[in-house]
């Protein structure tokens, strides 16, 4: 039984060590457009990932019916709870750990013809400013890459999340799992999560 388990674990690790590639050309401006193709086992396995537009159209009526309830819920929230979401962002150790994680992921990814343009805003200048305290250094890191054309811009006045991107990415899943677990086990991240869950009176 132990031998079988060891063989199974070795097989899983071997499969996770095989690179996975994503070829994509996507645009997100209120609606999703484009396609994403997953390539695995040295491009022998080719899977076209389903578009989220289909799911969005199915749930459009439900979302529109819940908009009023969400607006009421937002108006009833206290300013303290709203600010508490960004409690982790205000911690320097948390920002540095997230920045290091993004840097490690970015270096682990093999990029080809990558182009990315992102515009993000939360509809409130103060909230967007706190978010940009985290995204700003990341945007600087990505924009300096010679392997890709990356632009991330804040919108301090409107609520938006627009993406235009294309290219091909290749990464080893085992390496991605290692970096993710290292992030989740990091003390600064846990302290940041604790701060976000803390409700001040």
C-alpha positions as CSV (number, residue, x, y, z in Angstrom):
1,X,0.0,0.0,0.0
2,X,2.8,2.4,0.9
3,X,4.6,1.6,-2.4
4,X,1.5,2.3,-4.4
5,X,1.1,5.6,-2.6
6,X,4.7,6.6,-3.2
7,X,4.4,5.7,-6.9
8,X,1.1,7.7,-7.2
9,X,2.7,10.7,-5.6
10,X,5.7,10.5,-7.9
11,X,3.4,10.3,-10.9
12,X,1.5,13.4,-9.7
13,X,4.7,15.3,-9.2
14,X,5.9,14.2,-12.7
15,X,2.7,15.4,-14.3
16,X,2.9,18.7,-12.5
17,X,6.4,19.1,-13.7
18,X,5.3,19.1,-17.3
19,X,4.9,22.7,-18.6
20,X,1.5,24.1,-19.3
21,X,1.0,26.8,-22.0
22,X,-1.8,29.3,-22.5
23,X,-2.3,31.0,-25.9
24,X,-4.8,33.8,-25.6
25,X,-6.3,36.9,-27.1
26,X,-8.9,38.4,-24.8
27,X,-10.6,41.7,-24.1
28,X,-12.8,42.6,-21.1
29,X,-14.8,45.8,-21.2
30,X,-18.1,45.0,-19.5
31,X,-18.3,41.8,-21.7
32,X,-15.7,39.1,-22.4
33,X,-14.4,38.7,-25.9
34,X,-11.7,36.5,-27.3
35,X,-10.4,32.9,-26.8
36,X,-8.0,31.1,-24.5
37,X,-6.4,27.8,-25.5
38,X,-4.6,25.5,-23.0
39,X,-1.7,23.4,-24.3
40,X,-0.2,20.6,-22.2
41,X,2.0,17.5,-22.6
42,X,4.3,19.3,-25.0
43,X,1.4,20.7,-27.0
44,X,-0.1,17.2,-27.6
45,X,-3.1,18.1,-25.5
46,X,-5.0,21.2,-26.8
47,X,-8.1,22.4,-25.0
48,X,-10.1,25.5,-25.7
49,X,-11.3,27.0,-22.4
50,X,-15.0,28.0,-22.2
51,X,-15.7,31.7,-22.5
52,X,-17.1,33.3,-19.3
53,X,-19.5,35.2,-21.5
54,X,-21.8,32.2,-21.7
55,X,-22.1,32.0,-18.0
56,X,-22.5,35.7,-17.7
57,X,-25.4,35.8,-20.1
58,X,-27.1,33.0,-18.2
59,X,-26.9,34.9,-14.9
60,X,-27.5,38.4,-16.3
61,X,-31.1,38.4,-15.1
62,X,-30.2,37.2,-11.7
63,X,-27.5,39.8,-11.3
64,X,-29.8,42.6,-12.4
65,X,-32.4,41.5,-9.9
66,X,-29.9,41.6,-7.1
67,X,-28.4,45.0,-8.0
68,X,-30.9,46.9,-5.9
69,X,-30.2,44.6,-2.9
70,X,-26.5,45.1,-3.3
71,X,-26.8,48.9,-3.5
72,X,-28.9,48.8,-0.3
73,X,-26.3,46.6,1.4
74,X,-23.5,48.9,0.4
75,X,-25.3,52.0,1.7
76,X,-25.8,50.3,5.0
77,X,-22.2,49.4,5.5
78,X,-20.3,51.6,7.9
79,X,-17.2,53.6,6.6
80,X,-15.1,51.6,9.1
81,X,-15.9,48.3,7.5
82,X,-15.3,49.7,4.1
83,X,-11.8,50.9,5.0
84,X,-11.1,47.6,6.8
85,X,-10.8,45.9,3.4
86,X,-7.7,47.8,2.7
87,X,-6.2,47.2,6.2
88,X,-3.7,44.7,4.7
89,X,-2.7,47.0,1.9
90,X,-1.6,49.6,4.5
91,X,0.9,47.1,6.0
92,X,4.3,47.5,4.4
93,X,5.3,43.8,5.1
94,X,2.1,42.6,3.3
95,X,2.8,44.8,0.3
96,X,6.4,43.7,0.1
97,X,5.4,40.0,0.3
98,X,2.8,40.3,-2.5
99,X,5.2,42.2,-4.6
100,X,7.8,39.5,-4.1
101,X,5.2,36.8,-5.0
102,X,4.3,38.7,-8.3
103,X,8.0,39.1,-9.1
104,X,8.7,35.4,-8.6
105,X,5.7,34.4,-10.7
106,X,6.6,36.8,-13.4
107,X,10.2,35.4,-13.5
108,X,8.9,31.8,-13.6
109,X,6.6,32.5,-16.6
110,X,8.0,32.1,-20.1
111,X,6.5,34.8,-22.2
112,X,6.1,35.2,-25.9
113,X,4.5,38.1,-27.7
114,X,2.8,39.2,-24.5
115,X,0.8,42.4,-24.5
116,X,-1.3,43.5,-21.6
117,X,-3.2,46.7,-20.9
118,X,-5.3,47.0,-17.7
119,X,-7.4,49.9,-16.4
120,X,-8.8,49.6,-12.9
121,X,-10.9,51.9,-10.7
122,X,-13.1,51.4,-7.6
123,X,-15.3,54.5,-8.1
124,X,-13.8,56.2,-5.1
125,X,-10.5,58.1,-5.3
126,X,-9.5,57.1,-1.7
127,X,-10.2,53.4,-2.3
128,X,-8.5,53.4,-5.6
129,X,-5.5,55.2,-4.1
130,X,-5.1,52.5,-1.4
131,X,-5.5,49.8,-4.1
132,X,-2.8,51.5,-6.2
133,X,-0.5,51.5,-3.3
134,X,-0.4,47.7,-3.9
135,X,-0.7,47.7,-7.7
136,X,1.6,50.6,-8.4
137,X,4.9,48.8,-7.6
138,X,3.6,45.7,-9.4
139,X,2.8,47.9,-12.5
140,X,6.3,49.3,-12.3
141,X,7.9,45.8,-12.2
142,X,5.8,44.5,-15.2
143,X,6.2,47.6,-17.3
144,X,10.0,47.4,-17.1
145,X,10.0,43.9,-18.7
146,X,11.8,43.5,-22.0
147,X,9.8,40.4,-22.8
148,X,6.4,42.0,-22.8
149,X,4.4,45.2,-23.3
150,X,2.6,45.8,-20.0
151,X,0.5,48.9,-19.0
152,X,-1.6,49.1,-15.8
153,X,-3.4,52.4,-15.2
154,X,-5.6,53.6,-12.3
155,X,-8.9,55.3,-12.8
156,X,-9.5,57.5,-9.7
157,X,-13.0,58.7,-10.8
158,X,-14.9,55.8,-12.3
159,X,-15.5,52.2,-11.3
160,X,-14.0,50.0,-14.1
161,X,-11.9,47.0,-14.8
162,X,-10.9,46.8,-18.5
163,X,-8.4,44.4,-20.0
164,X,-6.9,44.0,-23.4
165,X,-4.3,41.2,-23.7
166,X,-2.8,38.7,-26.0
167,X,0.2,36.4,-26.2
168,X,1.5,33.0,-25.0
169,X,2.5,32.0,-21.5
170,X,4.2,28.8,-20.4
171,X,4.7,27.8,-16.8
172,X,5.5,24.7,-14.8
173,X,2.5,23.9,-12.4
174,X,4.7,22.4,-9.7
175,X,6.7,25.7,-9.5
176,X,3.5,27.7,-9.4
177,X,2.2,25.5,-6.5
178,X,5.4,26.0,-4.6
179,X,5.3,29.8,-4.9
180,X,1.6,29.9,-4.0
181,X,2.0,27.7,-0.9
182,X,5.0,29.8,0.2
183,X,2.8,32.9,-0.1
184,X,-0.1,31.4,1.9
185,X,2.3,30.2,4.6
186,X,3.9,33.6,4.9
187,X,3.4,35.4,8.3
188,X,2.9,38.9,6.6
189,X,0.0,37.5,4.6
190,X,-1.6,35.9,7.6
191,X,-1.3,39.2,9.5
192,X,-2.8,41.0,6.6
193,X,-5.8,38.6,6.4
194,X,-6.3,39.0,10.2
195,X,-6.4,42.7,9.8
196,X,-8.9,42.5,7.0
197,X,-11.2,40.3,9.1
198,X,-11.0,42.5,12.1
199,X,-14.1,44.8,12.4
200,X,-13.5,48.0,14.2
201,X,-16.2,49.6,16.2
